[in-house]
Amino acid sequence: MKIGQWIGILLALQCMILIGQWTSPAGYVSTAGAQVPDAGAQRIQMIQQLKDLNGKMDDLIRFLEGGNLQVKAAKPDDNKGK
């Protein structure tokens, strides 16, 4: 085949692709269904989580200050590195 025929075939294929993209309703990419974030609700949730975290930290501090903490050291496993 001659160069002119190949160029004609490629041009026809590109035109078909372009027409397909213009005429398809949504194309090949789906639209994103994004929601508008509610900043106030997010802040309220973050504040509640911080309050929960502060309560847990207070419990941990009381436990550590109570003096009832015992630490046991385990022997290292020699087979672990092999």
QUITAVEN-V120189 format. One record per pair of residues at least 6 apart in sequence whose C-alpha atoms are under 6 Angstrom apart, sorted by the first residue. I is the first residue (numbers start at 1). GAP is how many residues later the second one is. If there is no record, write none. Layout:
# QUITAVEN-V120189
I | GAP
I | GAP
This chain:
# QUITAVEN-V120189
21 | 6
